[in-house]
Amino acid sequence: MSARGFLLLRRGGLLWGVANSDVEGLALRGGGFFVALSGSTLVADEILGVVEGLVVRRLAPSLRRFWPVAAAGMAVHGDEPLVVVDPERPPRVLRLEQGDA
């Protein structure tokens, strides 16, 4: 996998991006997708592909105050907003919890 660009995935109806340089592996098991990062594993309902030209913006202080999830930034792909995952603090909705298949 190229270290450039972002892996786009969908979970719970939301679009998420993970920097390719943070992705260590991908797997499909039991109808779900698993994305291995250095310190955790993410779960996705769908993998949309890799995008290289994504323009990532930092979260504005006013948004960070109300956004409960750590994020590396936000972007727009097509006409859909997405959150770029902070690999050190992935959101709970994406984390593989013990006992998840």
Backbone hydrogen bonds, N-H to C=O, Kabsch-Sander energy under -0.5 kcal/mol:
donor,donor_aa,acceptor,acceptor_aa,energy
6,F,51,V,-2.6
7,L,18,V,-3.2
8,L,6,F,-0.5
8,L,49,G,-3.3
9,L,16,W,-2.4
10,R,46,E,-2.7
11,R,14,L,-2.1
14,L,11,R,-1.8
16,W,9,L,-3.0
17,G,83,V,-2.4
18,V,7,L,-2.2
20,N,5,G,-2.6
21,S,3,A,-0.7
22,D,19,A,-2.1
23,V,19,A,-0.6
23,V,20,N,-1.1
24,E,36,A,-3.6
25,G,36,A,-1.1
27,A,34,F,-1.9
29,R,27,A,-0.5
29,R,32,G,-2.6
32,G,29,R,-2.2
33,F,44,A,-2.4
34,F,27,A,-2.9
35,V,42,L,-2.5
36,A,25,G,-2.7
36,A,34,F,-0.6
37,L,40,S,-3.1
42,L,35,V,-3.1
43,V,94,L,-3.0
44,A,33,F,-2.4
45,D,10,R,-2.5
46,E,10,R,-1.6
48,L,8,L,-2.4
48,L,46,E,-0.5
49,G,8,L,-1.2
51,V,6,F,-2.5
56,V,54,L,-0.8
57,R,74,M,-3.3
63,L,60,A,-0.7
64,R,60,A,-2.6
65,R,61,P,-1.5
66,F,62,S,-0.6
66,F,63,L,-1.0
67,W,63,L,-2.4
72,A,84,V,-2.7
73,G,84,V,-1.0
74,M,57,R,-2.8
75,A,82,L,-2.2
77,H,80,E,-2.8
79,D,77,H,-0.6
80,E,77,H,-2.2
82,L,75,A,-2.6
83,V,15,L,-1.6
84,V,73,G,-3.0
85,V,17,G,-3.2
85,V,83,V,-0.5
86,D,70,A,-0.5
89,R,86,D,-1.3
94,L,91,P,-1.6
95,R,91,P,-1.0
95,R,92,R,-0.6
96,L,41,T,-2.5
97,E,95,R,-0.7
100,D,97,E,-2.3
